Amino acid sequence: MGLDDKISNAAEEAKGKVKESAGKATDDERLEREGKADQASANIKQAGENVKDAFK
């Protein structure tokens, strides 16, 4: 897994956490759900990259 991928996944997860927190703070359920979805997406990508690394 390249460093660029790791940074990209970490940035996407951080963005999701910010969205989720902002959604909670403003009672915006849609924004909160988007944040959780962004985090889940980043975690899935990270898991896929970890599997690739395990077979190198």
PDB file as gemmi writes it, atoms N, CA and C in Angstrom:
CRYST1    1.000    1.000    1.000  90.00  90.00  90.00 P 1                      
ATOM      1  N   MET A   1       0.850  -1.170   0.000  1.00  0.00           N  
ATOM      2  CA  MET A   1       0.000   0.000   0.000  1.00  0.00           C  
ATOM      3  C   MET A   1       0.889   1.224   0.000  1.00  0.00           C  
ATOM      4  N   GLY A   2       0.583   2.129  -0.878  1.00  0.00           N  
ATOM      5  CA  GLY A   2       1.389   3.319  -0.975  1.00  0.00           C  
ATOM      6  C   GLY A   2       1.051   4.332   0.100  1.00  0.00           C  
ATOM      7  N   LEU A   3       2.002   5.163   0.363  1.00  0.00           N  
ATOM      8  CA  LEU A   3       1.809   6.215   1.363  1.00  0.00           C  
ATOM      9  C   LEU A   3       0.663   7.139   0.959  1.00  0.00           C  
ATOM     10  N   ASP A   4       0.537   7.391  -0.342  1.00  0.00           N  
ATOM     11  CA  ASP A   4      -0.551   8.250  -0.819  1.00  0.00           C  
ATOM     12  C   ASP A   4      -1.913   7.666  -0.460  1.00  0.00           C  
ATOM     13  N   ASP A   5      -2.056   6.338  -0.592  1.00  0.00           N  
ATOM     14  CA  ASP A   5      -3.317   5.690  -0.251  1.00  0.00           C  
ATOM     15  C   ASP A   5      -3.606   5.807   1.232  1.00  0.00           C  
ATOM     16  N   LYS A   6      -2.602   5.620   2.044  1.00  0.00           N  
ATOM     17  CA  LYS A   6      -2.780   5.720   3.495  1.00  0.00           C  
ATOM     18  C   LYS A   6      -3.221   7.125   3.881  1.00  0.00           C  
ATOM     19  N   ILE A   7      -2.588   8.116   3.298  1.00  0.00           N  
ATOM     20  CA  ILE A   7      -2.927   9.511   3.599  1.00  0.00           C  
ATOM     21  C   ILE A   7      -4.336   9.828   3.117  1.00  0.00           C  
ATOM     22  N   SER A   8      -4.673   9.361   1.938  1.00  0.00           N  
ATOM     23  CA  SER A   8      -6.002   9.598   1.386  1.00  0.00           C  
ATOM     24  C   SER A   8      -7.087   8.969   2.259  1.00  0.00           C  
ATOM     25  N   ASN A   9      -6.872   7.736   2.683  1.00  0.00           N  
ATOM     26  CA  ASN A   9      -7.855   7.061   3.530  1.00  0.00           C  
ATOM     27  C   ASN A   9      -7.982   7.745   4.885  1.00  0.00           C  
ATOM     28  N   ALA A  10      -6.861   8.164   5.450  1.00  0.00           N  
ATOM     29  CA  ALA A  10      -6.895   8.857   6.743  1.00  0.00           C  
ATOM     30  C   ALA A  10      -7.618  10.199   6.616  1.00  0.00           C  
ATOM     31  N   ALA A  11      -7.388  10.891   5.507  1.00  0.00           N  
ATOM     32  CA  ALA A  11      -8.054  12.177   5.288  1.00  0.00           C  
ATOM     33  C   ALA A  11      -9.558  11.987   5.132  1.00  0.00           C  
ATOM     34  N   GLU A  12      -9.951  10.934   4.411  1.00  0.00           N  
ATOM     35  CA  GLU A  12     -11.373  10.671   4.218  1.00  0.00           C  
ATOM     36  C   GLU A  12     -12.041  10.321   5.550  1.00  0.00           C  
ATOM     37  N   GLU A  13     -11.354   9.548   6.363  1.00  0.00           N  
ATOM     38  CA  GLU A  13     -11.904   9.195   7.671  1.00  0.00           C  
ATOM     39  C   GLU A  13     -12.030  10.434   8.563  1.00  0.00           C  
ATOM     40  N   ALA A  14     -11.015  11.291   8.540  1.00  0.00           N  
ATOM     41  CA  ALA A  14     -11.052  12.521   9.337  1.00  0.00           C  
ATOM     42  C   ALA A  14     -12.182  13.427   8.876  1.00  0.00           C  
ATOM     43  N   LYS A  15     -12.365  13.526   7.566  1.00  0.00           N  
ATOM     44  CA  LYS A  15     -13.449  14.337   7.018  1.00  0.00           C  
ATOM     45  C   LYS A  15     -14.796  13.801   7.502  1.00  0.00           C  
ATOM     46  N   GLY A  16     -14.912  12.479   7.533  1.00  0.00           N  
ATOM     47  CA  GLY A  16     -16.141  11.868   8.006  1.00  0.00           C  
ATOM     48  C   GLY A  16     -16.400  12.162   9.470  1.00  0.00           C  
ATOM     49  N   LYS A  17     -15.351  12.140  10.272  1.00  0.00           N  
ATOM     50  CA  LYS A  17     -15.509  12.441  11.698  1.00  0.00           C  
ATOM     51  C   LYS A  17     -15.952  13.881  11.904  1.00  0.00           C  
ATOM     52  N   VAL A  18     -15.394  14.779  11.118  1.00  0.00           N  
ATOM     53  CA  VAL A  18     -15.778  16.193  11.219  1.00  0.00           C  
ATOM     54  C   VAL A  18     -17.246  16.358  10.830  1.00  0.00           C  
ATOM     55  N   LYS A  19     -17.647  15.709   9.736  1.00  0.00           N  
ATOM     56  CA  LYS A  19     -19.047  15.804   9.307  1.00  0.00           C  
ATOM     57  C   LYS A  19     -19.983  15.238  10.370  1.00  0.00           C  
ATOM     58  N   GLU A  20     -19.608  14.088  10.916  1.00  0.00           N  
ATOM     59  CA  GLU A  20     -20.446  13.462  11.937  1.00  0.00           C  
ATOM     60  C   GLU A  20     -20.576  14.376  13.151  1.00  0.00           C  
ATOM     61  N   SER A  21     -19.472  14.937  13.603  1.00  0.00           N  
ATOM     62  CA  SER A  21     -19.498  15.833  14.759  1.00  0.00           C  
ATOM     63  C   SER A  21     -20.327  17.078  14.481  1.00  0.00           C  
ATOM     64  N   ALA A  22     -20.162  17.634  13.294  1.00  0.00           N  
ATOM     65  CA  ALA A  22     -20.938  18.818  12.932  1.00  0.00           C  
ATOM     66  C   ALA A  22     -22.422  18.489  12.875  1.00  0.00           C  
ATOM     67  N   GLY A  23     -22.744  17.317  12.354  1.00  0.00           N  
ATOM     68  CA  GLY A  23     -24.137  16.898  12.295  1.00  0.00           C  
ATOM     69  C   GLY A  23     -24.739  16.737  13.677  1.00  0.00           C  
ATOM     70  N   LYS A  24     -23.967  16.151  14.597  1.00  0.00           N  
ATOM     71  CA  LYS A  24     -24.455  15.996  15.973  1.00  0.00           C  
ATOM     72  C   LYS A  24     -24.650  17.351  16.635  1.00  0.00           C  
ATOM     73  N   ALA A  25     -23.699  18.249  16.418  1.00  0.00           N  
ATOM     74  CA  ALA A  25     -23.748  19.560  17.058  1.00  0.00           C  
ATOM     75  C   ALA A  25     -24.923  20.397  16.566  1.00  0.00           C  
ATOM     76  N   THR A  26     -25.299  20.218  15.317  1.00  0.00           N  
ATOM     77  CA  THR A  26     -26.375  21.026  14.735  1.00  0.00           C  
ATOM     78  C   THR A  26     -27.685  20.253  14.588  1.00  0.00           C  
ATOM     79  N   ASP A  27     -27.719  19.042  15.105  1.00  0.00           N  
ATOM     80  CA  ASP A  27     -28.894  18.172  14.979  1.00  0.00           C  
ATOM     81  C   ASP A  27     -29.279  17.944  13.518  1.00  0.00           C  
ATOM     82  N   ASP A  28     -28.275  17.856  12.663  1.00  0.00           N  
ATOM     83  CA  ASP A  28     -28.483  17.588  11.238  1.00  0.00           C  
ATOM     84  C   ASP A  28     -28.201  16.103  11.002  1.00  0.00           C  
ATOM     85  N   GLU A  29     -29.273  15.311  10.988  1.00  0.00           N  
ATOM     86  CA  GLU A  29     -29.120  13.865  10.863  1.00  0.00           C  
ATOM     87  C   GLU A  29     -28.491  13.458   9.524  1.00  0.00           C  
ATOM     88  N   ARG A  30     -28.809  14.186   8.464  1.00  0.00           N  
ATOM     89  CA  ARG A  30     -28.266  13.868   7.147  1.00  0.00           C  
ATOM     90  C   ARG A  30     -26.747  14.020   7.153  1.00  0.00           C  
ATOM     91  N   LEU A  31     -26.260  15.108   7.712  1.00  0.00           N  
ATOM     92  CA  LEU A  31     -24.818  15.355   7.769  1.00  0.00           C  
ATOM     93  C   LEU A  31     -24.131  14.314   8.646  1.00  0.00           C  
ATOM     94  N   GLU A  32     -24.780  13.962   9.729  1.00  0.00           N  
ATOM     95  CA  GLU A  32     -24.230  12.944  10.621  1.00  0.00           C  
ATOM     96  C   GLU A  32     -24.117  11.595   9.900  1.00  0.00           C  
ATOM     97  N   ARG A  33     -25.160  11.231   9.146  1.00  0.00           N  
ATOM     98  CA  ARG A  33     -25.130   9.974   8.376  1.00  0.00           C  
ATOM     99  C   ARG A  33     -24.047  10.004   7.307  1.00  0.00           C  
ATOM    100  N   GLU A  34     -23.905  11.150   6.628  1.00  0.00           N  
ATOM    101  CA  GLU A  34     -22.854  11.277   5.610  1.00  0.00           C  
ATOM    102  C   GLU A  34     -21.478  11.070   6.234  1.00  0.00           C  
ATOM    103  N   GLY A  35     -21.271  11.635   7.400  1.00  0.00           N  
ATOM    104  CA  GLY A  35     -19.999  11.481   8.092  1.00  0.00           C  
ATOM    105  C   GLY A  35     -19.707  10.033   8.426  1.00  0.00           C  
ATOM    106  N   LYS A  36     -20.721   9.341   8.922  1.00  0.00           N  
ATOM    107  CA  LYS A  36     -20.548   7.923   9.245  1.00  0.00           C  
ATOM    108  C   LYS A  36     -20.268   7.116   7.984  1.00  0.00           C  
ATOM    109  N   ALA A  37     -20.939   7.458   6.892  1.00  0.00           N  
ATOM    110  CA  ALA A  37     -20.723   6.761   5.625  1.00  0.00           C  
ATOM    111  C   ALA A  37     -19.309   7.003   5.101  1.00  0.00           C  
ATOM    112  N   ASP A  38     -18.823   8.227   5.211  1.00  0.00           N  
ATOM    113  CA  ASP A  38     -17.460   8.543   4.781  1.00  0.00           C  
ATOM    114  C   ASP A  38     -16.439   7.734   5.577  1.00  0.00           C  
ATOM    115  N   GLN A  39     -16.678   7.625   6.885  1.00  0.00           N  
ATOM    116  CA  GLN A  39     -15.762   6.863   7.740  1.00  0.00           C  
ATOM    117  C   GLN A  39     -15.789   5.385   7.365  1.00  0.00           C  
ATOM    118  N   ALA A  40     -16.969   4.853   7.133  1.00  0.00           N  
ATOM    119  CA  ALA A  40     -17.088   3.444   6.767  1.00  0.00           C  
ATOM    120  C   ALA A  40     -16.392   3.171   5.441  1.00  0.00           C  
ATOM    121  N   SER A  41     -16.563   4.067   4.501  1.00  0.00           N  
ATOM    122  CA  SER A  41     -15.916   3.923   3.200  1.00  0.00           C  
ATOM    123  C   SER A  41     -14.399   3.917   3.334  1.00  0.00           C  
ATOM    124  N   ALA A  42     -13.884   4.819   4.126  1.00  0.00           N  
ATOM    125  CA  ALA A  42     -12.435   4.885   4.336  1.00  0.00           C  
ATOM    126  C   ALA A  42     -11.928   3.622   5.016  1.00  0.00           C  
ATOM    127  N   ASN A  43     -12.686   3.119   5.983  1.00  0.00           N  
ATOM    128  CA  ASN A  43     -12.278   1.903   6.683  1.00  0.00           C  
ATOM    129  C   ASN A  43     -12.286   0.691   5.766  1.00  0.00           C  
ATOM    130  N   ILE A  44     -13.259   0.612   4.870  1.00  0.00           N  
ATOM    131  CA  ILE A  44     -13.321  -0.495   3.920  1.00  0.00           C  
ATOM    132  C   ILE A  44     -12.138  -0.428   2.957  1.00  0.00           C  
ATOM    133  N   LYS A  45     -11.836   0.766   2.473  1.00  0.00           N  
ATOM    134  CA  LYS A  45     -10.679   0.922   1.574  1.00  0.00           C  
ATOM    135  C   LYS A  45      -9.393   0.531   2.287  1.00  0.00           C  
ATOM    136  N   GLN A  46      -9.265   0.946   3.538  1.00  0.00           N  
ATOM    137  CA  GLN A  46      -8.070   0.634   4.320  1.00  0.00           C  
ATOM    138  C   GLN A  46      -7.943  -0.873   4.517  1.00  0.00           C  
ATOM    139  N   ALA A  47      -9.051  -1.541   4.814  1.00  0.00           N  
ATOM    140  CA  ALA A  47      -9.029  -2.989   5.002  1.00  0.00           C  
ATOM    141  C   ALA A  47      -8.615  -3.695   3.714  1.00  0.00           C  
ATOM    142  N   GLY A  48      -9.112  -3.228   2.586  1.00  0.00           N  
ATOM    143  CA  GLY A  48      -8.731  -3.806   1.296  1.00  0.00           C  
ATOM    144  C   GLY A  48      -7.246  -3.640   1.024  1.00  0.00           C  
ATOM    145  N   GLU A  49      -6.729  -2.490   1.351  1.00  0.00           N  
ATOM    146  CA  GLU A  49      -5.299  -2.251   1.149  1.00  0.00           C  
ATOM    147  C   GLU A  49      -4.471  -3.124   2.093  1.00  0.00           C  
ATOM    148  N   ASN A  50      -4.960  -3.332   3.310  1.00  0.00           N  
ATOM    149  CA  ASN A  50      -4.231  -4.192   4.253  1.00  0.00           C  
ATOM    150  C   ASN A  50      -4.183  -5.631   3.762  1.00  0.00           C  
ATOM    151  N   VAL A  51      -5.270  -6.087   3.136  1.00  0.00           N  
ATOM    152  CA  VAL A  51      -5.279  -7.433   2.572  1.00  0.00           C  
ATOM    153  C   VAL A  51      -4.264  -7.538   1.439  1.00  0.00           C  
ATOM    154  N   LYS A  52      -4.228  -6.530   0.598  1.00  0.00           N  
ATOM    155  CA  LYS A  52      -3.240  -6.513  -0.502  1.00  0.00           C  
ATOM    156  C   LYS A  52      -1.830  -6.588   0.051  1.00  0.00           C  
ATOM    157  N   ASP A  53      -1.557  -5.806   1.109  1.00  0.00           N  
ATOM    158  CA  ASP A  53      -0.223  -5.791   1.712  1.00  0.00           C  
ATOM    159  C   ASP A  53       0.130  -7.144   2.299  1.00  0.00           C  
ATOM    160  N   ALA A  54      -0.836  -7.846   2.839  1.00  0.00           N  
ATOM    161  CA  ALA A  54      -0.573  -9.140   3.472  1.00  0.00           C  
ATOM    162  C   ALA A  54      -0.115 -10.171   2.447  1.00  0.00           C  
ATOM    163  N   PHE A  55      -0.519 -10.019   1.197  1.00  0.00           N  
ATOM    164  CA  PHE A  55      -0.176 -10.996   0.172  1.00  0.00           C  
ATOM    165  C   PHE A  55       1.005 -10.578  -0.679  1.00  0.00           C  
ATOM    166  N   LYS A  56       1.686  -9.523  -0.298  1.00  0.00           N  
ATOM    167  CA  LYS A  56       2.875  -9.091  -1.052  1.00  0.00           C  
ATOM    168  C   LYS A  56       4.080  -9.874  -0.631  1.00  0.00           C  
TER     169      LYS A  56                                                      
END                                                                             
